[in-house]
Amino acid sequence: MLMNRIETAAVNSPARRALQRFYEVPALMKLAGGPLAPGAWAVEIGCGSGFGTRMILDHFGAAKVDALDLDAAMVAKARRRLADRPGRVRLEVGDATDLKAAFGAEDGTYDAAFDFAIIHHIPDWRSAVAEIARVLKPGGVFVFDEVTAHALARPTYRRLFDHPEHDRFTAREFLAELPRHGLAVTGAFTRISGDYLLGTARKRAANRG
């Protein structure tokens, strides 16, 4: 589900970018145990104008990133923002529930996956979680920063922003969904009375029969 104009402006505002850079990214890096391993290949769902993609490269230390968004205008902005990173970023317009269509991503392709507050925009959010789990390598890390049903029910959110009305998740429901797809939560916390959830999970190795 595309963001409306008000939310697009909000997420691209200097205040939002400062919060992401100076608070959320350091907190998520701590939960992830530090930067990614050298040579790590990451995927980002809902890259918007590419600010988060740059954080993945510069702060998390990914060697290369595949990033996608439903909004073609945002992908165009991301291409301009990341033009100084030739060969390190692949950007596509696409659906987070089908990374094979966007990038040809096979099972176990990526070392890391990033969700900077996008999954709550996806009506079938469980399919997005399943797709992230599918494309992660065993031991790969899922880094997430999400907006919960508690926040979406607030009058300000309801009045200004557009979000799926059905099957919204609480922080507890989101965390409970991850193990169903082989993702073991390694750290998570909420802020502002449970409105926002930050955390990391690792892809479990397949059982050997």
Secondary structure, 3 states (H helix, E strand, C coil): CCCCHHHHHHHCCHHHHHHHHHHHHHHHHHHHCCCCCCCCEEEEECCCCCHHHHHHHHCCCCCEEEEEECCHHHHHHHHHHCCCCCCCEEEEECCCCCHHHHHCCCCCCEEEEEEECCHHHCCCHHHHHHHHHHHEEEEEEEEEEEECHHHHCCHHHHHHCCCCCCCCCCHHHHHHHHHHHCEEEEEEEEECCCCEEEEEEEECCCCCC
